[in-house]
Amino acid sequence: MYAERLILETDMAGNLKKVNMLAKKKQLEAIFLVISESTPSVAFRRIPHPDIAGKVIINGDIMSSVPCSTWDLPE
């Protein structure tokens, strides 16, 4: 018996992103450990819902809605 490390990733719905090939004609026992501190390798781009995309109108100055210190802008 030997150990082989295999890291599986899931999408937003919990489905496997890529199914890796396993050893042929072998019995496998799996113990899944959730890696809690994992960071996504690809930045997730957020998009608006199709019902509101392109329909938002900004009325007024949004930059003055909160103090400049909370924007975390470079100086």
Secondary structure, DSSP 4 states (H G I P E B T S, - for coil): ---------B-TTS-BS-PPP--TT----------TT---SSPPPP---TTTTT-----S-SGGGS-GGGS----
